[in-house]
């Protein structure tokens, strides 16, 4: 879904990054989340950094699948590469 112009916020609507990560100003203040949830990418990455395994996350968040967790890592890697470009 494309980002649409809005003079007040600069954009509105949702933007998809890949097929599993969504950025929508109406959801979690526009933080990247796993599509169809309110689970921020940041939360998943912090849990992984704290030592959680994919199995731990799938148990804690039953709506997720393994591909959602991988998509979080890909999203951050893509964002980091854009900063360096």
Protein Blocks (a to p, Z undefined) as FASTA:
>chain_A
ZZdddfknopacjddehjlbccdfkggghpacdehiacdfklmmmmmmnopafklmmmmm
mmbcfklmmmmmmmmmmmmmmmmZZ
